Amino acid sequence: MNCASVPRDLFESEFFGHIKGAFTGAVRDRVGRFQLAHRGTLFLDEVGEIPLESQAKLLRVLQEGEFERIGDERTTTVDVRVVAATNRDMKAEVEAGRVREDLYYRLNVFPIDVAPLRNRRDDIPLLATRFLEQAARRFNRPEARLTNANIEQLRAAEWPGNVRELMHAVDRAVLTARDGRLRFDAGRGGDPSIVETHAARVPHGIRTDAELQAALEQTGWKIYGPGGTAELLGMRPTKLMARIKKAGLTKPVA
């Protein structure tokens, strides 16, 4: 569950679910993420984005293993292993009053600090090669090979977006490859993940509607913002929407 992508007023429903009629728009019962993860693992990405008013109920389910769905009087018991990740300084968030101190200590049972990608550049060739294999399968494109020049370009970048930014850069390179040759767009500061815009370049990079649809499916049809299709393809969101409309593509119904 990416906590940064959940609207502020929907956290409780996402975490714990609701029953039909609990609020306007609740047309059927909904099972929350904790119930779905019963006897399994729930990964909470960007856990620092959870609003303060939702943290008390999260703390309860972490400590007691129980909760009530919105509108339900019955208590549900679950057994869930929780793994949480954040790029924020959680101690600073506690001091600023944005994160409950008791929640911080409850989550901080076995902390793992991961160094930013720019501080472990020897990992970049291994990660890029793996992402290249995955992207070729996902987009049904011929598998290309990273050249020494590609690797040196990737190693020289700062990667403020860390591993996710590297993955998106590789995805773009696969989608825009010509004759098996990968091109990483160089922008300011030599960062290959910062692309120059874009309206004229992208329609030639994404040559078919199938490739565009593959990119949309990879991002779950998220158009705007971090991790969205526009960012992945280096397009302005308005241009991307126009391209989607022209191709006649529609988001599948869940």
C-alpha positions as CSV (number, residue, x, y, z in Angstrom):
1,M,0.0,0.0,0.0
2,N,1.5,3.3,-1.1
3,C,0.3,5.7,1.6
4,A,1.3,8.8,-0.4
5,S,-1.3,7.9,-3.1
6,V,-4.3,7.6,-0.7
7,P,-6.6,10.6,-0.3
8,R,-6.5,12.0,3.3
9,D,-10.1,11.1,4.0
10,L,-9.9,7.6,2.7
11,F,-7.1,6.2,4.9
12,E,-9.4,4.5,7.4
13,S,-11.4,2.8,4.6
14,E,-8.2,1.7,2.9
15,F,-6.7,0.3,6.1
16,F,-9.8,-1.3,7.7
17,G,-12.7,-1.3,5.2
18,H,-16.3,-0.3,5.6
19,I,-19.8,-1.7,5.4
20,K,-22.5,-0.8,3.0
21,G,-24.2,2.5,3.8
22,A,-21.4,3.6,6.3
23,F,-21.1,6.9,4.4
24,T,-22.1,8.5,1.1
25,G,-20.8,6.4,-1.7
26,A,-20.4,3.2,0.3
27,V,-22.6,1.1,-2.0
28,R,-21.2,-2.2,-0.9
29,D,-19.1,-3.8,1.8
30,R,-15.3,-3.3,1.4
31,V,-12.5,-5.3,2.9
32,G,-9.5,-3.2,4.1
33,R,-5.8,-3.9,3.5
34,F,-5.3,-5.3,7.0
35,Q,-8.0,-7.9,6.7
36,L,-6.7,-8.9,3.2
37,A,-3.2,-9.3,4.7
38,H,-4.4,-11.7,7.5
39,R,-1.7,-14.2,8.2
40,G,0.5,-12.5,5.7
41,T,2.6,-9.3,5.3
42,L,1.4,-5.8,4.6
43,F,4.0,-3.4,3.2
44,L,3.2,0.3,4.0
45,D,5.3,2.4,1.6
46,E,5.7,6.1,2.4
47,V,4.4,5.5,5.9
48,G,5.3,9.1,6.9
49,E,2.4,10.3,4.7
50,I,-0.3,8.9,7.0
51,P,-2.3,11.8,8.5
52,L,-2.1,12.3,12.2
53,E,-5.8,11.6,12.7
54,S,-5.5,8.1,11.2
55,Q,-2.4,7.1,13.2
56,A,-4.3,6.2,16.5
57,K,-6.3,3.4,14.8
58,L,-3.2,2.2,13.0
59,L,-1.4,2.0,16.3
60,R,-4.2,0.0,17.8
61,V,-4.1,-2.6,15.1
62,L,-0.4,-2.8,15.3
63,Q,-0.5,-3.3,19.1
64,E,-3.7,-5.3,19.6
65,G,-4.3,-6.9,16.2
66,E,-7.9,-5.7,16.1
67,F,-10.1,-3.0,14.5
68,E,-13.6,-2.1,13.4
69,R,-14.6,-1.4,9.9
70,I,-16.3,2.0,9.3
71,G,-19.9,1.6,10.3
72,D,-19.5,-1.8,11.8
73,E,-19.9,-2.6,15.5
74,R,-18.1,-5.9,15.3
75,T,-14.4,-6.1,16.1
76,T,-12.2,-7.9,13.6
77,T,-9.0,-9.6,14.7
78,V,-6.1,-10.0,12.3
79,D,-2.5,-11.4,12.4
80,V,-0.4,-9.3,10.1
81,R,3.3,-8.7,9.8
82,V,3.9,-5.0,8.9
83,V,6.9,-3.7,7.0
84,A,7.0,0.1,6.7
85,A,9.2,2.3,4.6
86,T,9.7,6.1,4.3
87,N,12.2,8.6,3.0
88,R,11.4,11.0,5.8
89,D,13.4,11.6,9.0
90,M,10.8,10.1,11.3
91,K,12.4,11.4,14.5
92,A,12.1,14.9,13.0
93,E,8.5,14.2,12.1
94,V,7.8,13.2,15.7
95,E,9.4,16.4,17.0
96,A,7.4,18.4,14.5
97,G,4.1,16.8,15.8
98,R,3.3,15.2,12.4
99,V,3.9,11.6,13.7
100,R,2.8,10.1,17.0
101,E,5.8,9.2,19.1
102,D,4.2,5.9,20.2
103,L,3.5,4.9,16.6
104,Y,7.1,5.7,15.7
105,Y,8.5,3.4,18.4
106,R,5.9,0.7,17.5
107,L,7.1,0.7,13.9
108,N,10.8,1.0,14.7
109,V,11.2,-2.5,16.0
110,F,13.8,-3.6,13.5
111,P,15.0,-0.6,11.6
112,I,17.0,-0.9,8.3
113,D,18.7,2.2,7.0
114,V,19.2,2.1,3.2
115,A,21.9,4.4,1.9
116,P,20.8,6.5,-1.1
117,L,21.8,5.2,-4.5
118,R,24.4,7.9,-5.1
119,N,26.3,6.5,-2.1
120,R,26.4,2.9,-3.5
121,R,27.1,3.4,-7.2
122,D,28.5,-0.1,-7.5
123,D,24.9,-1.3,-7.2
124,I,23.8,0.7,-10.3
125,P,25.0,-1.7,-13.0
126,L,23.4,-4.7,-11.3
127,L,20.1,-2.9,-10.7
128,A,19.9,-1.4,-14.2
129,T,20.6,-4.9,-15.7
130,R,17.7,-6.4,-13.7
131,F,15.4,-3.5,-14.5
132,L,16.3,-3.9,-18.2
133,E,15.3,-7.6,-18.2
134,Q,12.0,-6.8,-16.5
135,A,11.2,-3.9,-18.8
136,A,11.8,-5.9,-21.9
137,R,9.4,-8.6,-20.8
138,R,6.8,-6.1,-19.5
139,F,6.8,-4.0,-22.7
140,N,7.3,-7.0,-25.0
141,R,10.4,-5.4,-26.5
142,P,13.7,-7.0,-27.7
143,E,16.1,-7.3,-24.8
144,A,18.9,-4.7,-25.3
145,R,22.3,-4.6,-23.6
146,L,23.8,-1.9,-21.5
147,T,27.0,-0.6,-23.0
148,N,29.9,0.5,-20.9
149,A,29.0,4.1,-22.0
150,N,25.5,3.5,-20.7
151,I,26.8,2.2,-17.4
152,E,29.2,5.1,-16.9
153,Q,26.4,7.6,-17.7
154,L,24.1,6.0,-15.1
155,R,26.9,5.8,-12.5
156,A,27.6,9.5,-13.0
157,A,24.0,10.6,-12.2
158,E,22.9,11.8,-8.8
159,W,19.6,9.9,-8.6
160,P,17.6,12.1,-6.2
161,G,14.7,9.7,-6.7
162,N,16.9,6.7,-5.8
163,V,16.1,3.2,-7.1
164,R,12.7,4.1,-8.4
165,E,14.1,6.9,-10.5
166,L,16.7,4.5,-12.0
167,M,13.9,2.0,-12.8
168,H,11.9,4.7,-14.6
169,A,15.0,5.8,-16.6
170,V,15.6,2.2,-17.7
171,D,11.9,1.9,-18.7
172,R,12.1,5.0,-20.8
173,A,15.2,3.8,-22.5
174,V,13.6,0.4,-23.4
175,L,10.5,2.1,-24.8
176,T,12.5,4.5,-26.9
177,A,15.3,2.1,-28.0
178,R,16.3,1.9,-31.6
179,D,17.9,-1.3,-33.1
180,G,18.7,-2.5,-29.6
181,R,20.5,0.7,-28.6
182,L,19.5,2.3,-25.4
183,R,19.5,6.1,-25.0
184,F,19.4,7.7,-21.6
185,D,18.2,11.3,-22.0
186,A,20.7,13.7,-20.4
187,G,19.4,16.8,-18.8
188,R,20.7,19.3,-16.2
189,G,23.7,18.2,-14.3
190,G,24.3,15.1,-16.4
191,D,21.3,13.4,-14.8
192,P,20.0,10.9,-17.4
193,S,16.6,10.8,-15.5
194,I,15.9,14.5,-16.1
195,V,14.5,14.7,-19.6
196,E,14.1,17.8,-21.7
197,T,10.5,18.4,-22.7
198,H,9.1,16.8,-24.7
199,A,6.0,17.3,-26.9
200,A,7.8,16.7,-30.2
201,R,10.0,13.9,-28.9
202,V,7.7,11.6,-27.1
203,P,5.2,10.6,-29.9
204,H,8.2,9.3,-31.8
205,G,9.5,7.5,-28.8
206,I,6.2,5.8,-28.1
207,R,5.6,4.4,-31.6
208,T,2.5,2.3,-31.1
209,D,-0.7,2.4,-29.0
210,A,0.3,-1.0,-27.6
211,E,3.5,0.5,-26.1
212,L,1.5,3.4,-24.6
213,Q,-1.0,1.0,-23.1
214,A,1.9,-1.1,-21.6
215,A,3.3,2.0,-19.9
216,L,-0.2,2.9,-18.6
217,E,-0.6,-0.6,-17.2
218,Q,2.8,-0.5,-15.6
219,T,1.8,2.6,-13.5
220,G,-1.7,1.3,-12.8
221,W,-3.1,4.1,-15.1
222,K,-1.7,6.8,-12.8
223,I,-1.3,9.8,-15.1
224,Y,0.0,12.6,-12.9
225,G,2.6,12.9,-10.1
226,P,5.5,10.8,-8.9
227,G,5.5,7.3,-10.4
228,G,2.9,8.3,-13.0
229,T,2.9,7.5,-16.7
230,A,3.7,11.1,-17.6
231,E,6.8,11.0,-15.5
232,L,7.7,7.6,-16.8
233,L,7.5,8.7,-20.4
234,G,8.9,12.2,-19.9
235,M,5.7,13.7,-21.2
236,R,3.6,16.6,-20.1
237,P,0.4,15.1,-18.6
238,T,-1.8,17.2,-20.9
239,K,0.0,15.8,-23.9
240,L,-0.3,12.3,-22.5
241,M,-4.0,12.7,-22.0
242,A,-4.4,13.9,-25.6
243,R,-2.4,10.8,-26.8
244,I,-4.6,8.5,-24.8
245,K,-7.7,10.0,-26.1
246,K,-6.4,9.8,-29.7
247,A,-5.6,6.2,-29.2
248,G,-9.0,5.5,-27.8
249,L,-7.6,3.8,-24.7
250,T,-9.7,3.5,-21.5
251,K,-8.8,2.4,-18.0
252,P,-10.1,-1.1,-17.3
253,V,-12.9,-1.4,-14.8
254,A,-11.6,-3.0,-11.5
